[in-house]
């Protein structure tokens, strides 16, 4: 299931999907299906330009992100869970220093919550999530090191380092 989810994720990533449409357009041209090839290449190019170079893509993301307001916490907090997805383990392993990706704000949010709720336990979930991964670095280990550097007490942190995707994180 892990490999199927990674393949589906790759195909459904909007930029990859548009590139696949462009490649299908090239195949159609080679197969002498000129009208279909031109249409597919045109659609692919137009959408890549609109989503990648214009403010349309970021504007659509803002609409999605602003749909839900941050939750308010009204009671005691016993635990804080950080799911994987904030660390690039390949770059971290190659450079020997933490490399965060666009989910890096998860770590700063956990650090802030950990300070706000000093009695809460922290659970870090995330292994090495790449398909062809044999690196010894896990997302949880990198997150733990960063949180400790940010002043979080190491004894509060529990780690799960085997999960490779969000489904396995939740399990």
Beta strands, then each sheet from edge to edge (+ up, - down):
strand 1: 79-82
strand 2: 121-125
strand 3: 157-160
sheet 1: 1+ 2+ 3+
end
